[in-house]
Structure formats: C-alpha cells, structure tokens
Amino acid sequence: MSLVDELKSAVTPRAALLVVGVFALQLLFITSYVGALHHPEPRDVPFGVVAPQRVSTQLVAELDGLPGSPLAPRAVADAATARNQILNRDIDGALVVDPAGRTDTLLVASGGGTVLSSTLQAMLTRVEASQDRAVRTVDVAPASPEDFDGLSAFYLVVGWCVGGYICAAILAISAGSRPANRERAIIRLGVLAVYSVLGGLGGAIIVGPILGALPGSVAALWGLGTLVVFAVGAATLALQSVFGIVGIGLAILLIVVAGNPSAGGAFPLPMLPPFWNAIGPALPPGAGTWAARSIAYFKGNDMTASMLVLSAWAVVGVVVTLVMSSLKRKPEAEPIAAEVGPASGTPTP
C-alpha cells in the first residue's frame, strides 16, 4: 500500500473531523482567555456617592464623565445606605464626602474581588488628589487573609464544574453517548446526583474547615456545590445525548472556553470586556462564582439570579436527556451467522 493508502486506512473521516474540532477548540480557548483577560479595565462599575445634594450632583457628573466610563455613579442618601447597598451587591463601592473636612471615605468590598477594590482605590485617590483632597479606604466586606486576591471561590467553582462534566463524560463513554432507554437515562442522572452531593460536600469542607480559605456557611456552600456539579453534569449528558461524543467538546466549549474567563474570577465582571461581561452570569462558572462569594462575604445576599441560572441548566439538561433517551432508535442489523452441524458438516440456521 502507498503512504496515501495507509493514511486513508489509518485515519477515518470521523477521526479527521474530531481532530479538526479539537484544533478549533484550542484556538477558541486561546482567543477567549486572552481576549477576556489581557487588558482588564473597569467599565460602568456601580458606584455610590454620599454628599450634600449640591456637591453630590456635581461629583456624580464628574465621575460619570471620566475617560472610558469606568464608573456608573449614583447618589446615595447616607453612609449606612451605601454600606447596605454594597453588602447587598447593588453597588461595588461608594465615596462618602466629608463636607467639613478634607478627607473623604471610600467604601469597598474586596470579598467581591480584590482587583476591583484596588482599582477603585487608585482611581478615587487620583480624583480626590486633583481637588486637593485625601481619601481613606474602608473595606466593608474584606476578603479572607487565606483567600489571595479573592480567587478561592472561583477555583472552588471551577473544580465543581470540572467534576460535573468529567463524571457525565465517563458515564456516557462507558456505555454509549445516548442512553439506550429512559431507565438507563434515569440511572445515569441518579448516579450523577449522588456524585454531585458528594462533590459539593467535599469542596465545601476543603475550602472551609480544612484550608480555611473561605468563610461562610459550609452547608450553604455544600448546597451550592451540589447544584453546580449537577447542572454542569446534566448539561453535558444532554449535549452528548443530542450530538454524541461531540457533545463532550461542546460542553468544554461552554463551560471551560466561554465560562471560565467570563466567570469574574481573576477579574470581576465590571473589569471584563463587554462580550464576556454579558455571557458570564448566564453560564455555570459565572453564576457559581457569584453565589460562592455571596455566601462567603455578603451574608448570602443577591443569589437569586445565580441560583435560577444554575437550576435552569440542571432542569434543561435533565429534560433533554430524558427526551432523547425516549426516542426510538433504529434497530441495528444483526449479522446472519451460520452454525456448522457437528455431525453432518452442513450449515444449520
């Protein structure tokens, strides 16, 4: 056989298409991560201004007109309201102006991302210096000393997501991408549910009691982890039931390529480019990271949207998996084999 014939024999069209798909996935991975993270800068960060009305109106207009629109400022009634809005995750920071002095107070929350709080501090220090004023910073929701740059919540959720799609991939590869019947699909989903409960508990214990990386309720993190793992796993099972083995690649595309850089982990959402800022909250890594930080640093506030997103992924994944398993599959042609009679040597049916 010639080299070309050997190549045709060794590499099937299906294998070639899969290799091309992996190559495309690789390029998308590089594009997504570098595109999202190579030049972080704040854009329309929700920001409060506490000051007398005349000063507040002028200062809001000045902050709103900063080059690049880094802030989306709004007037807030008083310092207590500003604190509550930060803890409710309605705003990411606030400037409390002291009309009787020359030093104002900047309220931030490094638990939501230390990069963003540091950026706000540097920005407002420059703005105040241009008016011959000073600023002191008060962290109303500080990140744990064991949580460097506030990244532990993100890495915890990434671990849960990885477990979810790998578990689903193993369940599918071991016995066919599409379950043979609804009963098999239910069994796979049941195994995934048990795995999710154990995976959620393990992650919560590791970042909490064992490493002390994240404060907050272990039980709440356990529940969140269970939902994250199951949502990602169910979505992966659904994609595999529809697209076969290619569904694993699509799951990686959604969760890893698109989801991780847009999750607000390395850089909080207001510092990401518009595309990643927009898709992040709708994908499991982003929804999970937001909820994990809320549990750890914000008393569980503002989690409703994230929990609805994760629940939607779980429900849709379950429904699609069950529907696809209920569809009748074409019966495979069975080979006609002839047995040789032991005495006569003639074929018998």
N, C-alpha and C positions, 0 to 999 in steps of 0.2 A: 504493500500500500504506500502511496505517496504521502508526504508530510501533510498535504491538504486533506487527503482522505482520512489520515489519522486524526487530524484536528476535528473534522466533521464527526468522526466516530466518538471522540472523547468529550467534545463539548456540544451538548444538545442545545437547540434553540431556547429551551426553557432556562437552562443554566446561564446562557449568554444574557438573556433578558434580566435575570436576577442579578448578575454581575453589573450590568448597566444600571439597574436600580440602586444597588449599593453605592456605585460611583456617584450617582446623582444625590443620594442621601448624604454622602461625605461632603460634597460641595455645599449642600444646603446647610449642613451642620456648621461649617466654617463661616458661611455667609451670615447665618443667624446669630451666632455667638459674637463674632467680630462686629457685625452691624449693630447689635444691641449694646455692646459694652465698650467699644473702642473710644468713644468720646462722650462720656456721661455729662450732662449739664441739666440744671433744674429748668422745668418748664411748667408754668401755671401752678406752682405749689400753693395749695390752700393756706392762707396766712391771715392771721388776725391782727388788728391794730386797736389798741386801747389808749384813748387820749380824749381830751376835751373836744367837743364837736368841731370847732374851727380848726384845731390842729389835726384832728383825725381826717377831715375831708382833704386837707392839703397833703397830708402824709400818704394817704391811700392813693391819691392821684400820682404822687411822686414815685411810689413803689410800683404802681401799675405801669408806669412809663419807663421802667428800667430796660436797658437794651436786651433784646432776646426774650422779653416777657417771662422772667424766671418766677415771678410771684403772681398769684391771683389774690390780691389783698381785699379784705373786707373789714368794716368797722365792727368792733365787739364792745358790748356795754361796759364790762369791767374785767379785772384780772381773774376773778373767780370764774366768770363765764368762759373766759379764754382757756383756763385750766380744764374746765369740764369739757369744752369742745375738743381740746387736744386728747384728753383721755377717752372721749367718745369717738376719736379718729375722724372728726369732721374737718379739722384743720391740722396742719403739721407743725405749726409754730405760731408765736404771737409776740408782738412788741408792745410792752407796757410803758407808755411815756410818762415820765415824772415831770409835770409842768413846773414844779417848784425847784427842781434841781437840774444838773447837767448830766446825770447818769440814768439811762433807761434800762429796762429789764427785758431780756429776750427769753421767752419760754420755748423749750424744745422738748422732744421725746426721742432720745437715742434708741429706745427699745424698738421703735419702728424702722430703724436703720441709722447707724452712726454716721454714715457718709452724708446723708441728707442733713442731719442736725449740725454736723461740722460745716457743711456748705452754707447753711443758713447763718451760722455764727460768723463766718468770714464775710459773707455778703453784707449783713447788717452792721458789722463793725466798720466796714468801708463807708456805708451810707451815713452812719452816725458821725464818723470822723469828718466827713465833708461838711457837717453842720456844727463842728466843734463840740460834739457830744460824745460821751462814752457809753458803753453797753456792758452789762454784766449778764451772764447766761445762767439760767436755772433749768435744770433737767427734771421735768415733772414725771417722766416715765423712763428712768435710766436703764440702759442695758446692763445685764449681769456682768460683773468683772470676769466671770468664766466664759462669757459669750463674746468672743473677739469680733468686733465690727458688726455685732448683731446677726451673725451668719448661721448660728446653730439651728434656728427654726427652719431656715431654707434647706440646710443639709439634712435635717431630720425628714422633711417632706420629700426631698429627692430620694432618700433611702426607701421611704414607704412606696413611692412611685415605681422605683426600680423593682422592688419586691413584687408589686402588683402585676406588672407586665411580664416579668420573667416567669412567675408562677403560672399565669394564664398561657404563656407560650409553651411551657413544659406540658401542661395539661392537654393542649391541642396537639403538639407534635407527637406525644406518646401514643395517641390513638386517632389520628386524623384531624384535620383542621375543623371540619364541620361535624358536630355530634351526629351519630347515626340515628338517634331518635330523641324525643323530648326527655325521656327518662335519663338518657346519658347527659343531656344538657343540664338537667336539674342536679345530677350528681356532681358535674364539674363546678357548677355555681355553688353547691353546698361545700365542696372542698375549698373553693376559693374563699367562702365566707369564714370557715374555720381558720384558714391561713391568715385572713385579714385581722381577725380578732387577736390572734397570737402575735402577728407582726405589729399591730398597733400597740399592744401592751409592751412588747419588747422594746420598741423605740422609745416609748414614754418613760420606761424605767431607766434606760441607758442615759438619756439626756437629763433626767431628773435626779433620782436618788443616787445613781452610780457616779455620773460625771459632774452633776451639779451645774450643767451648762445652761439650763433654762429653769426659771422659777415657774410658778403657776401650778394648777391642779393636775396631778398625774392622771386622775380619772378622766378629766376633760381632754387631755392630750391623747389618752388611750382611745376614747370615742372618736376623736378626730382622725387618728391614725387608722383605725378600723375602716372608717368611711373612705379615706384617701386610697388605701390599698384596694378595697373592694371596687371603688369607682374605676380606678385605672385597670384593674384586672378584668372587670366586666366589659369595659370598653374594648379591651384587647381581644377578649373572647368573641365579642360581636364582630369586630373587624376581621378576625380570622374566619368566622363562620360565613362571612359575605365574600371575602377576597382570597381565602385560602392562606397559604404561607406568606403571601404578600402582605396580609393584614398585620403581621408582626412588624414589618418595615413601616407600615402606616402608623402603627402605634408609637414606634420610636420617633417618627416624624412629628407627631402631635405632642407627645409628652416630653421628649428629650430635645429635639431640634427646635421646636417652636415654644414649648412650655417652659423649659428651664431658664433660658436667658430672659424671658419676659415675666418671670415669677416675682421680680422685685427683691431678689435675694442679695446678690452682690451690690446692686444699686436699687434703691426704692423706686417704685413706679414713676414718680414725678421726674426722675432723672433719666428715664429711658426715652428713646426716640418714639414718635407718635404711634407707629405701627405696633411696636412691642408693648407700649403702654396700653394700647387698645385691646390687644388679644390676651394679655396676661391674666386679668381677673376671670376670664371665661374658661381657662384651662386648669386642670387639676393642680399642677405645681404652684401657680399663682394663687388660686383660691386657698390651697392648703397652707402656703406660707403666710398669707394674710391672717388666716384663722389661728395658726400656731402663735404668731406674735401677739394677737389679741388675747389669747389665753395667758401667755407668759407675762405680758407687760401692761395690758389695758383692761384688766378685770373682765375679760370676755366680751367687751363691747364691740359692736359693729361686725358681727359674724354672720348675720342672717343671709346676706347675699352670697357669701362664700359657701355656706352650707347648702344653699339651694343649688349652686352650681355643681358641687360635688354630688349631691343627691340626683340631679338631672343626669349626670354622666352614668351613675350607677343604675338608675331606672332604665334609661335608654339602652344601656349595654345589656341588661337582663332581658328586656323585651325583644331586642333584635336577636339575641342568642336563641331564645325560646322559639321565636317565629321561624328562624332559619332552620332550626332542628326539626320543626314540624312539617316543612316542605318535603314532598315525596321526592326521593332521589331515584334516578334511573337505575334499574337493576343492572348489575354488572353481568356481562355474558360469561357463563361458566364454561370452561373448556370441556369438550366431549372426550372423555378418556375411555379407552377400551381395555378391558382386562383380558388376559390370556388364560383360558381354561387350563387347569393343571394337568388334565389327562389328555384332552384332545388337541390342545395347542391351537384351538380356534378362538377368535375373539368372541366374547360374550358381552352383551350390553350391561 
